[in-house]
Amino acid sequence: MQKKFCKFLILLIFIILFFTVVPIDKTLSGDINNNSDKEYTEINNFYTCEITGIIDPPISNYVIKCLKKSLDSGYGLIMLINTPGGLETSMKEIITEILNTNIPVIVFVYPEGARAASAGTFITYAADLAVMAPFTNIGAAHPVNIGGEQQISGDMLEKATNDSVSFIRNLAISKERNADWAEKAVRESDSIITSEALELGVIDLTASNIEDLLEKIDGKIIEKSGKAFLINGKTAGTERIEVGFITRFLHIIVNPNIAYILFIIGIFGIIYEFSQPGLGISGAVGILFIILGFYSFSILPINYAGIALIILAIIIFILDIALNLGGVLSIAGVASLVIGSFLLINTSAPYLKIARSLIISTSVVVSGFIIIVIRAVYKVHKLKPITGKEEFIGETAVVCQDLNPEGLVKVSGEIWKAVSGDGRRIRKGQKVKIISLEGLTLLVTTLSKQKK
């Protein structure tokens, strides 16, 4: 009887332990995805990087370097984004790296007033955590805007749209975000504000700044590539990865307006070189600026007809200067330049177009430069030198002492020793023409059609 009682007591204790201790363990593991056996990599630090302006190859390279540095250091990466869109190839390079780099990546549309438009919408959808600051917006992801496409047919546009829809829906499904609105953003260029994005499940949360963001994601688990990352936000430190000088410079010149200015300066540096033979400096600077301009245009969607008209304008300007035609050809050159400038960038994306005010103001400046400055410089170089030996050759002098064959003449108010070129006597008061200067002696000859 005692043995049975002991067995019953042991069984009762075991049941009590099972229903008390084990549930406690389950509750603890529930904070980390209800799996106590899973291992977690703690993220205690974050790098931050900025995507500002047009998304282009320099920005793409910068983001890829930031992702690699974060991976090597074991840091998370917070991408602060404020963009009107950009080039499709650069966008896809960034997204591919985000998806395949085994670290948590947070895309934060920041600061207030920022936007994640066009290509920025896709990048936000690719993030492991998508966050927006107050008074920001996201959307308007039409494929023409994304790629900066040249004018395409209706069928090609539909194919591009369907391809973009498939791409962003895949991103939405993989990150458990609103795929239907993502499709609407592509097909209808829909755009929404922060509160709407949170309500629709487009983003994961909102934050007013980085400190607020870290506080809100403290203790959050991010699973990626078979690994689980535990965010330790309350004690996490942040370190900014600065954009390098070369990257920043290339990003600036890829701007269509800057690229256009560089190209125009380069063109007229070369034209000025034609008006100043042997100078060399303006030609070298012009070539450098044209190379930078061509680098920018190689990235942007250009229209080759526009380039051809601008080159034609260069040829016309050079011919007008070389032939000294009085500006007649330069008028045609300015017209060719203006038309070519308007045709140069062929895209419907407003952030990839050259400002009309810039084209008009540049044309006015160029017209003045060509018709006034360059022509004036060229004429000066055609004038006879006013110093040295050449100053006197061809001038007229008056004999003030008979030349027999030597004597004195007066030229420009000065008395000079002179010699008759043909050895004949030239009387006082006659006008003579200076034909050369030997030392301090002028060689002269009598003017035709004058009384001797």
C-alpha positions as CSV (number, residue, x, y, z in Angstrom):
1,M,0.0,0.0,0.0
2,Q,2.8,2.3,0.9
3,K,4.6,1.5,-2.4
4,K,1.5,2.4,-4.4
5,F,1.1,5.6,-2.5
6,C,4.7,6.6,-3.2
7,K,4.3,5.8,-6.9
8,F,1.1,7.9,-6.9
9,L,2.9,10.7,-5.2
10,I,5.8,10.6,-7.7
11,L,3.3,10.6,-10.6
12,L,1.4,13.6,-9.2
13,I,4.6,15.6,-8.7
14,F,5.6,14.8,-12.3
15,I,2.2,16.0,-13.6
16,I,2.4,19.2,-11.6
17,L,5.9,19.9,-12.9
18,F,4.8,19.2,-16.5
19,F,1.9,21.7,-16.3
20,T,3.9,24.5,-14.5
21,V,7.5,24.4,-15.7
22,V,7.0,23.5,-19.3
23,P,4.4,26.2,-20.0
24,I,6.8,28.8,-18.6
25,D,9.5,27.6,-21.0
26,K,7.0,28.0,-23.9
27,T,6.1,31.5,-22.8
28,L,9.8,32.5,-22.8
29,S,10.4,31.0,-26.2
30,G,7.4,32.8,-27.6
31,D,9.2,36.1,-27.5
32,I,11.6,34.7,-30.0
33,N,9.3,33.2,-32.5
34,N,8.0,30.4,-30.1
35,N,11.1,28.3,-30.9
36,S,13.4,27.8,-27.9
37,D,15.8,25.6,-29.9
38,K,16.5,28.3,-32.6
39,E,19.8,30.1,-32.4
40,Y,19.8,33.9,-32.8
41,T,22.4,36.3,-34.0
42,E,22.2,39.5,-32.0
43,I,22.5,42.8,-33.9
44,N,23.9,45.4,-31.5
45,N,25.1,48.0,-34.0
46,F,24.0,49.5,-37.3
47,Y,25.6,51.3,-40.1
48,T,23.6,54.0,-41.8
49,C,23.8,55.1,-45.5
50,E,21.9,57.6,-47.5
51,I,20.2,57.3,-50.9
52,T,19.4,60.9,-51.9
53,G,18.4,62.1,-55.4
54,I,18.4,60.0,-58.6
55,I,19.3,56.3,-58.2
56,D,22.2,55.9,-60.6
57,P,25.3,53.7,-60.9
58,P,27.4,55.8,-58.4
59,I,24.6,55.4,-55.8
60,S,24.3,51.7,-56.6
61,N,28.0,51.1,-56.1
62,Y,27.9,53.1,-52.9
63,V,25.0,51.0,-51.5
64,I,26.7,47.8,-52.5
65,K,29.8,48.8,-50.6
66,C,27.7,49.7,-47.5
67,L,26.1,46.3,-47.6
68,K,29.4,44.5,-47.9
69,K,30.9,46.6,-45.1
70,S,27.9,45.7,-42.8
71,L,28.2,42.0,-43.6
72,D,31.9,42.0,-42.9
73,S,31.4,43.8,-39.5
74,G,28.3,41.9,-38.5
75,Y,26.3,45.1,-38.4
76,G,22.7,45.8,-39.6
77,L,22.2,48.4,-42.2
78,I,19.7,51.3,-42.1
79,M,19.2,52.9,-45.5
80,L,17.9,56.4,-45.3
81,I,16.0,57.1,-48.6
82,N,14.8,60.2,-50.3
83,T,14.5,59.8,-54.0
84,P,12.2,60.7,-57.0
85,G,13.3,57.4,-58.7
86,G,16.1,56.4,-61.0
87,L,17.5,54.0,-63.5
88,E,16.0,50.5,-63.5
89,T,19.4,48.7,-63.8
90,S,20.8,50.5,-60.7
91,M,17.6,49.8,-58.8
92,K,17.7,46.1,-59.5
93,E,21.4,46.0,-58.6
94,I,20.6,47.4,-55.2
95,I,17.6,45.1,-54.6
96,T,19.6,42.0,-55.6
97,E,22.2,42.9,-53.1
98,I,19.7,43.6,-50.3
99,L,18.0,40.2,-50.9
100,N,21.2,38.2,-51.0
101,T,23.3,39.9,-48.3
102,N,22.9,38.0,-45.1
103,I,22.3,40.9,-42.7
104,P,19.1,42.8,-41.7
105,V,18.4,45.7,-44.0
106,I,16.1,48.5,-42.9
107,V,14.8,51.0,-45.4
108,F,13.8,54.2,-43.7
109,V,12.0,56.9,-45.8
110,Y,13.5,59.9,-44.0
111,P,13.6,62.8,-43.1
112,E,10.1,64.4,-42.9
113,G,9.1,65.5,-46.4
114,A,11.1,62.8,-48.1
115,R,9.7,60.3,-50.6
116,A,10.3,56.9,-52.0
117,A,8.9,57.3,-55.5
118,S,9.3,55.1,-58.5
119,A,12.5,53.0,-58.0
120,G,12.4,54.0,-54.3
121,T,9.1,52.1,-53.9
122,F,10.7,48.9,-55.1
123,I,13.7,49.3,-52.8
124,T,11.4,49.9,-49.9
125,Y,9.5,46.7,-50.7
126,A,12.8,44.7,-50.8
127,A,13.7,45.8,-47.3
128,D,13.6,43.4,-44.3
129,L,11.9,46.2,-42.4
130,A,10.2,49.1,-44.2
131,V,9.8,52.3,-42.2
132,M,8.5,55.8,-43.0
133,A,8.9,59.1,-41.1
134,P,5.8,61.3,-40.7
135,F,4.9,63.5,-43.7
136,T,6.6,61.3,-46.2
137,N,5.1,59.4,-49.2
138,I,5.7,56.3,-51.3
139,G,4.5,55.2,-54.8
140,A,4.3,56.4,-58.4
141,A,6.2,53.4,-59.6
142,H,5.3,53.4,-63.3
143,P,7.9,51.4,-65.3
144,V,8.7,54.3,-67.7
145,N,9.6,56.5,-64.7
146,I,11.7,53.7,-63.2
147,G,13.8,53.0,-66.2
148,G,14.0,56.4,-67.8
149,E,12.9,54.6,-71.0
150,Q,12.9,56.2,-74.3
151,Q,9.6,56.5,-76.1
152,I,8.3,52.9,-76.7
153,S,5.2,51.5,-78.3
154,G,2.0,50.6,-76.5
155,D,2.8,46.8,-76.6
156,M,6.3,47.3,-75.3
157,L,5.0,49.6,-72.5
158,E,2.5,46.9,-71.5
159,K,5.2,44.3,-71.4
160,A,7.4,46.5,-69.3
161,T,4.5,47.2,-66.9
162,N,3.6,43.5,-66.5
163,D,7.3,42.7,-65.9
164,S,7.4,45.5,-63.2
165,V,4.2,44.2,-61.6
166,S,5.5,40.7,-61.4
167,F,8.8,41.9,-59.8
168,I,7.2,44.1,-57.1
169,R,4.5,41.4,-56.3
170,N,7.3,38.9,-55.7
171,L,9.0,41.3,-53.4
172,A,5.7,42.0,-51.6
173,I,4.9,38.3,-51.1
174,S,8.4,37.4,-49.9
175,K,8.3,40.2,-47.3
176,E,4.6,39.7,-46.4
177,R,3.5,43.2,-47.5
178,N,0.5,44.5,-49.5
179,A,1.0,43.1,-53.0
180,D,-2.3,44.5,-54.4
181,W,-1.3,48.1,-53.6
182,A,2.2,47.5,-55.0
183,E,0.6,46.5,-58.3
184,K,-1.6,49.6,-58.2
185,A,1.5,51.8,-57.6
186,V,3.0,50.4,-60.8
187,R,-0.1,50.3,-63.1
188,E,-1.8,53.5,-61.9
189,S,1.2,55.4,-60.4
190,D,-0.6,55.6,-57.1
191,S,1.1,57.4,-54.2
192,I,0.2,57.3,-50.5
193,I,1.3,59.0,-47.3
194,T,2.8,57.5,-44.2
195,S,-0.5,56.8,-42.3
196,E,-2.0,55.1,-45.4
197,A,1.1,53.0,-46.0
198,L,1.0,51.7,-42.4
199,E,-2.7,51.0,-42.6
200,L,-2.5,49.2,-45.9
201,G,0.5,47.0,-44.8
202,V,2.9,48.6,-47.2
203,I,5.4,49.4,-44.4
204,D,6.1,47.7,-41.0
205,L,6.1,50.8,-38.8
206,T,6.6,54.5,-38.6
207,A,9.4,56.4,-36.7
208,S,10.2,60.1,-36.3
209,N,14.0,59.6,-36.3
210,I,16.7,56.9,-36.0
211,E,16.6,56.8,-32.2
212,D,12.8,56.3,-32.3
213,L,13.3,53.6,-34.9
214,L,15.8,51.7,-32.8
215,E,13.6,51.9,-29.8
216,K,10.6,50.5,-31.6
217,I,12.4,47.5,-33.2
218,D,14.1,46.5,-29.9
219,G,13.6,42.7,-29.4
220,K,12.3,42.2,-32.9
221,I,13.3,39.0,-34.8
222,I,14.3,39.2,-38.5
223,E,14.7,35.9,-40.3
224,K,16.7,36.0,-43.5
225,S,18.5,33.3,-45.6
226,G,17.9,30.6,-42.9
227,K,19.2,32.8,-40.1
228,A,17.4,34.6,-37.3
229,F,18.6,38.0,-36.1
230,L,17.6,39.5,-32.8
231,I,17.6,43.3,-32.7
232,N,19.0,44.8,-29.6
233,G,17.7,48.3,-30.3
234,K,17.9,50.0,-26.9
235,T,21.7,49.7,-26.7
236,A,22.4,49.6,-30.4
237,G,24.9,52.1,-31.7
238,T,24.9,53.7,-35.2
239,E,27.7,54.7,-37.5
240,R,27.3,56.6,-40.7
241,I,29.0,55.5,-43.9
242,E,30.0,58.6,-45.7
243,V,29.7,58.9,-49.5
244,G,33.2,59.1,-51.0
245,F,34.4,62.2,-52.9
246,I,34.5,60.3,-56.2
247,T,31.1,58.8,-55.8
248,R,29.6,62.1,-54.7
249,F,31.2,63.9,-57.7
250,L,30.0,61.2,-60.2
251,H,26.5,61.3,-58.7
252,I,26.4,65.1,-59.1
253,I,27.4,65.1,-62.7
254,V,25.0,62.4,-63.7
255,N,22.2,64.9,-63.0
256,P,20.9,65.8,-66.5
257,N,21.2,69.6,-65.9
258,I,24.8,69.3,-64.6
259,A,25.7,67.0,-67.5
260,Y,24.3,69.4,-70.0
261,I,26.3,72.4,-68.5
262,L,29.5,70.3,-68.5
263,F,29.0,69.4,-72.1
264,I,28.3,72.9,-73.3
265,I,31.3,74.3,-71.4
266,G,33.5,71.6,-73.0
267,I,32.2,72.4,-76.5
268,F,33.0,76.1,-76.2
269,G,36.4,75.4,-74.6
270,I,37.3,73.7,-77.8
271,I,35.8,76.4,-80.0
272,Y,37.8,79.0,-78.0
273,E,40.9,76.9,-78.7
274,F,40.2,77.3,-82.4
275,S,40.2,81.1,-82.0
276,Q,43.4,81.0,-80.0
277,P,45.8,78.7,-81.9
278,G,48.6,77.4,-79.8
279,L,47.1,78.3,-76.4
280,G,46.3,74.7,-75.4
281,I,44.7,75.3,-71.9
282,S,41.1,76.0,-73.1
283,G,41.3,73.0,-75.4
284,A,42.5,70.6,-72.7
285,V,39.8,71.9,-70.3
286,G,37.2,71.6,-73.0
287,I,38.1,68.0,-73.8
288,L,38.0,67.1,-70.0
289,F,34.5,68.6,-69.7
290,I,33.2,66.9,-72.8
291,I,34.5,63.5,-71.5
292,L,32.6,64.1,-68.2
293,G,29.5,65.1,-70.2
294,F,29.7,62.0,-72.3
295,Y,30.1,59.8,-69.1
296,S,26.9,61.3,-67.8
297,F,25.0,60.9,-71.1
298,S,26.2,57.3,-71.4
299,I,24.1,56.6,-68.2
300,L,21.1,58.8,-69.1
301,P,18.6,57.9,-71.8
302,I,19.8,60.2,-74.6
303,N,18.4,60.8,-78.1
304,Y,21.1,60.6,-80.8
305,A,19.4,63.0,-83.0
306,G,19.8,65.6,-80.3
307,I,23.5,64.8,-80.0
308,A,23.9,65.1,-83.8
309,L,22.3,68.6,-83.8
310,I,24.6,69.8,-81.1
311,I,27.6,68.5,-82.9
312,L,26.3,70.3,-86.1
313,A,26.1,73.5,-84.1
314,I,29.7,73.1,-83.1
315,I,30.8,72.7,-86.7
316,I,28.7,75.8,-87.7
317,F,30.3,78.0,-85.0
318,I,33.8,77.0,-86.0
319,L,33.1,77.7,-89.7
320,D,31.7,81.1,-88.9
321,I,34.8,82.0,-86.8
322,A,37.3,80.6,-89.3
323,L,35.6,82.2,-92.4
324,N,34.8,85.5,-90.6
325,L,31.3,85.6,-92.0
326,G,29.9,88.1,-89.6
327,G,27.7,85.9,-87.5
328,V,25.4,84.7,-90.3
329,L,26.2,81.0,-89.7
330,S,26.2,81.5,-85.9
331,I,22.5,82.2,-86.0
332,A,21.9,78.8,-87.6
333,G,24.3,77.3,-85.1
334,V,22.3,78.6,-82.1
335,A,19.0,77.3,-83.6
336,S,20.6,73.9,-84.0
337,L,21.9,74.0,-80.5
338,V,18.5,74.8,-79.0
339,I,16.6,72.1,-80.9
340,G,19.3,69.5,-80.1
341,S,19.1,70.4,-76.4
342,F,15.4,69.9,-76.2
343,L,15.7,66.6,-78.0
344,L,18.8,65.4,-76.1
345,I,17.1,63.6,-73.1
346,N,14.4,61.4,-74.4
347,T,12.3,60.2,-71.4
348,S,9.0,60.9,-69.7
349,A,10.6,60.9,-66.2
350,P,10.6,64.6,-65.1
351,Y,13.7,64.1,-62.9
352,L,15.7,63.0,-65.9
353,K,14.8,66.0,-68.2
354,I,16.9,69.1,-68.8
355,A,15.2,72.2,-67.4
356,R,13.8,74.4,-70.2
357,S,14.9,77.5,-68.4
358,L,18.5,76.1,-68.4
359,I,18.4,75.4,-72.2
360,I,17.0,78.9,-73.0
361,S,19.5,80.8,-70.7
362,T,22.4,78.7,-72.0
363,S,21.4,79.4,-75.6
364,V,21.4,83.2,-74.8
365,V,24.9,83.0,-73.2
366,V,26.2,80.9,-76.0
367,S,24.9,83.3,-78.6
368,G,26.7,86.2,-76.9
369,F,29.9,84.1,-76.4
370,I,30.0,83.1,-80.1
371,I,28.8,86.2,-81.8
372,I,30.6,88.8,-79.6
373,V,33.5,87.4,-77.6
374,I,34.9,84.7,-79.9
375,R,34.6,86.8,-83.0
376,A,36.2,89.8,-81.3
377,V,39.2,87.7,-80.2
378,Y,39.5,86.3,-83.6
379,K,39.5,89.8,-85.2
380,V,42.2,91.0,-82.8
381,H,44.4,88.1,-83.8
382,K,44.0,89.2,-87.5
383,L,45.2,92.7,-86.8
384,K,48.7,93.8,-87.5
385,P,51.0,93.7,-84.5
386,I,51.5,97.1,-82.8
387,T,54.8,96.5,-81.1
388,G,58.3,95.5,-82.3
389,K,59.7,95.6,-85.8
390,E,56.4,94.7,-87.4
391,E,54.9,98.0,-86.0
392,F,56.6,100.1,-88.7
393,I,56.4,97.9,-91.8
394,G,53.8,99.3,-94.2
395,E,53.5,102.6,-92.4
396,T,53.8,106.0,-94.2
397,A,56.6,108.5,-93.2
398,V,57.5,112.0,-94.3
399,V,61.1,112.9,-95.4
400,C,62.4,115.7,-93.2
401,Q,66.0,115.5,-94.6
402,D,66.8,114.5,-98.2
403,L,67.6,110.9,-98.6
404,N,70.7,110.6,-100.8
405,P,70.4,107.7,-100.3
406,E,70.5,108.3,-96.5
407,G,68.7,110.9,-94.5
408,L,65.9,111.4,-92.0
409,V,62.2,110.7,-91.9
410,K,59.4,111.4,-89.5
411,V,57.0,108.7,-88.5
412,S,54.4,108.7,-85.7
413,G,55.9,112.0,-84.4
414,E,59.4,110.5,-84.2
415,I,62.6,111.2,-86.3
416,W,64.3,108.1,-87.7
417,K,67.3,107.5,-89.8
418,A,66.3,106.2,-93.2
419,V,67.8,104.8,-96.4
420,S,66.2,104.9,-99.9
421,G,65.5,101.3,-100.9
422,D,66.3,101.8,-104.6
423,G,69.3,104.1,-104.0
424,R,67.5,107.1,-105.6
425,R,67.4,110.5,-104.1
426,I,64.2,111.4,-102.3
427,R,63.6,115.0,-101.5
428,K,62.4,116.6,-98.3
429,G,58.6,116.7,-97.8
430,Q,57.9,113.6,-99.9
431,K,56.0,110.7,-98.4
432,V,57.6,107.3,-98.3
433,K,56.5,103.8,-97.3
434,I,58.5,101.8,-94.8
435,I,59.4,98.4,-96.2
436,S,61.7,97.1,-93.4
437,L,63.8,97.9,-90.3
438,E,67.5,97.1,-90.0
439,G,68.7,97.9,-86.5
440,L,67.6,101.5,-86.0
441,T,67.5,102.4,-89.8
442,L,64.4,102.3,-91.8
443,L,64.4,101.1,-95.4
444,V,61.9,103.1,-97.4
445,T,60.6,103.5,-100.9
446,T,58.6,106.3,-102.6
447,L,54.9,106.1,-102.7
448,S,53.4,105.8,-106.2
449,K,51.3,108.6,-107.7
450,Q,53.0,111.5,-106.0
451,K,55.0,114.4,-107.4
452,K,58.8,114.2,-107.0
